[in-house]
Amino acid sequence: MARNYLKHMEAAIAVAEELNFSRAAKRLRSSQPAITKHIAELEQSLGVLLFVRDHHAVSLTEAGKAYVEEARIAVLPVPNSSCIPCKMPHSGKTRAANCRMCSAI
C-alpha cells in the first residue's frame, strides 16, 4: 500500500508541475491512463478534487496546492543519503538522471 501511495504522490507532483497528464506520464515513464487512474484514486481516497480538468487545460485546486506541497516534502531525498534505485548519494545538487525519484523532483 505504501508503494502505491508513493506512486499517487509522484503522479500528483508531476501533473501539478506539468499541468498536463500526458507530459506527466512521459516524465514518470508511465502511461496517461495510469496517471489519470492514480489521480482519480487519490482524489477519491482524500474526498477532494486536486485538479480541475477540461479538454484544454489542467489547474490545481486549493486542496491540490496544499496536497502537492506536502507530497513534495514527503518524497524529497534526504541529504547525504543513498538513493535506493540508483545507489547514488544525494547532496541536493547531484541527482541521477535515470532515477525516477530524483528526476521527478
N, C-alpha and C positions, 0 to 999 in steps of 0.2 A: 504494500500500500504506500509506503514512504517513497519508493522509487517512482510510482505512478504520480504521486503528488508533486514530486520534483519535476516531472515532465509537464505537469499542468502549470507550474510556476515558470518554467523555461518558456513555454508557449505563450503565456500571458506577457512576459517581458519582451519576447521577440515581436509579438503583434503590437504591443504598445510602442516599441521603438520604430518599427517599420510602418505602422499604420496600414498594413496590407497583409492579409492572410497568406497569399501566395509567396510573397517575399520572405515572410517569417518562416514558412515551411522550408523554403530553399536554404535559408540561413541555418536552420536546425537539421538539415538533411532529412527531411520528412516530407509527407505529402500534405497538400492543402486540406483534404478531408480529415486527416488525422489531427491536424492543428485545430480545425473547426470543432471536432469532437472533444478534444481536450478542453477547449474554452467553454463549450456548452456544458460539459460535465462539471467543470469548476464553477461556473455560474449557478448551476442547479444546486451543487453542494453548499455554496455560500448563500444562496437565496437572493442574489442581487445580479443585475446586469453590470458587467465590467466594461463592455464596449457597445457603442451604438453603431450599427451597420446599415448601409444601404448599398445599392449596386455600384456606387462610385467612390464611397469613402468609408473609412473606419475612424472612429474617435473614441476617446476614453471618457467614461462617466466619472463623476467624483469618486465613487466607490472603486472604480478601476484604477484611478490615480493612486489612491491610498493603498490598494492591494499591491500594485506593481512596485511601489516604493518599498513596502515591507518584503516583497518577494526578492527584490534585488539584494537586500541586506542578507536574506536567508541563503542565497546562492553564491554570494561573493566568496572567492577563495580566501582562506586565512593566510595572511602574510607569512612568508618563510615556511610554508608547509608544502608538501609534495602533492601534486595533482594525481589522483589515482589513475585516470585514464592515460595520461601522457607521462607520468612519473617525473615531471619537471618541477623544480622548485619555483614558487611564485613570490616575487618581491613586490608585486604591484606594477612593475614596469615590464617585466618579461612574462609573456604568455605564449603557450604553444599554439601554433597556427591551426593544428588539427585537433585540438582539444575542444569538445563541444561546450564544456562549462566555460573555458577561457574565452572562446570566440563568441559566446552568447552574451558576454557582459560588455 
